[in-house]
Amino acid sequence: MSQRETILAAVATKLAGLAGGRVYRTRREQIGTLPAVVITPASETMQEFALGLLDHSLEVSIDVYASGDTPDSAADAVIEDSWAALAADPTLGLGSNVQLRFIRDIQWDFEDFDMARASLRITIEYRT
């Protein structure tokens, strides 16, 4: 397993108790019950830190699908709980070579009048 996949698995483990346990990695099938969380890598950059060491910056999208009377706030609780779960251990339990950067970006997308997707974008730095 690559370091990237190890980190994504650690994110999924940290979020496993949210949304009634409906936390998925890169799900392609339709989600039947909401709210649900889908974790996907968004982008990654790498640069050499020192001879033989590489610094990676992995952007991860945590997409929360929710429905409700007010779609733009329907995912708020899961977004906040996701951030709290990740921020509680910035190393994600993987040691000092992995670090969550305390920068977050949230974007909303409305599928229809009743459902919304809120995307929490986080950046995780790691060294190999």
C-alpha positions in Angstrom: 0.0 0.0 0.0 1.4 3.4 -0.9 1.8 6.2 1.7 -1.0 8.1 0.1 -3.4 5.1 0.5 -2.2 4.6 4.1 -3.1 8.3 4.8 -6.5 8.0 3.1 -7.3 4.8 5.1 -6.3 6.7 8.3 -8.7 9.5 7.4 -11.5 7.0 6.8 -10.8 5.3 10.1 -10.9 8.7 11.9 -14.3 9.4 10.3 -15.8 5.9 10.6 -18.2 6.8 13.4 -19.8 9.7 11.5 -23.0 9.7 9.3 -24.2 6.5 10.9 -21.1 4.7 9.7 -21.7 5.6 6.0 -18.1 6.6 5.2 -16.8 5.5 1.9 -13.5 5.7 -0.1 -14.1 6.9 -3.7 -17.6 5.4 -4.0 -19.1 5.1 -7.5 -22.4 3.5 -6.6 -25.4 5.5 -5.7 -25.7 6.3 -2.0 -29.0 5.1 -0.6 -29.2 6.7 2.8 -28.1 10.1 3.8 -26.1 11.7 5.3 -23.0 9.9 3.9 -19.3 10.8 3.6 -17.1 10.0 0.6 -13.3 10.5 0.9 -11.3 11.1 -2.3 -7.8 12.4 -3.1 -8.1 15.7 -4.9 -4.5 16.6 -5.7 -0.9 16.0 -4.6 2.3 17.9 -5.0 5.8 16.9 -4.1 9.2 18.6 -3.7 12.6 17.6 -2.6 13.2 18.6 1.0 16.8 17.4 1.4 18.9 14.8 -0.4 16.8 11.7 -0.4 13.7 13.2 1.4 10.6 14.3 -0.4 7.8 16.5 1.0 4.3 15.7 -0.2 1.2 17.9 0.1 -1.9 15.8 -0.3 -5.3 17.6 -0.7 -8.2 15.4 0.3 -11.9 16.0 -0.4 -14.3 14.9 2.3 -17.7 15.1 0.5 -20.7 15.1 2.8 -24.0 14.3 1.1 -27.1 15.4 3.1 -30.7 16.3 2.6 -33.0 18.5 4.5 -35.3 21.5 4.5 -32.3 23.8 4.3 -29.9 22.0 2.0 -27.0 24.4 2.6 -26.9 23.7 6.3 -28.0 20.0 6.1 -24.3 18.8 6.1 -23.0 21.3 8.7 -23.0 18.9 11.7 -21.1 16.2 9.8 -18.6 18.7 8.4 -17.9 20.1 11.8 -17.6 16.6 13.3 -15.3 15.6 10.5 -13.0 18.5 11.2 -13.0 17.9 14.9 -12.2 14.2 14.5 -9.3 15.0 12.2 -8.0 18.0 14.2 -7.9 16.0 17.4 -4.9 14.0 16.1 -3.1 16.0 13.4 -0.7 13.0 12.7 -3.8 10.8 12.0 -2.0 8.2 14.2 0.7 7.7 11.6 3.7 9.4 13.4 5.6 12.6 13.0 6.1 12.4 9.2 2.4 13.0 8.7 0.8 16.3 9.6 -2.7 17.7 9.0 -2.4 21.4 8.1 -4.9 23.5 9.9 -6.4 25.0 6.8 -9.8 24.0 5.5 -11.9 24.9 2.6 -15.6 24.1 2.3 -17.6 24.3 -0.9 -21.2 23.6 -1.5 -23.0 22.0 -4.4 -26.7 21.6 -4.6 -27.9 18.5 -6.5 -31.5 19.5 -6.3 -33.7 21.5 -3.9 -33.5 18.9 -1.2 -30.0 17.5 -1.3 -26.6 19.2 -1.0 -23.0 18.1 -1.2 -20.6 20.0 1.1 -16.9 19.3 0.3 -14.5 19.8 3.1 -11.0 20.1 1.6 -8.1 19.4 3.8 -4.3 19.3 3.2 -2.1 16.7 4.7 1.7 17.0 4.6 3.9 14.0 4.7 7.5 13.1 4.1 9.0 10.1 2.4 
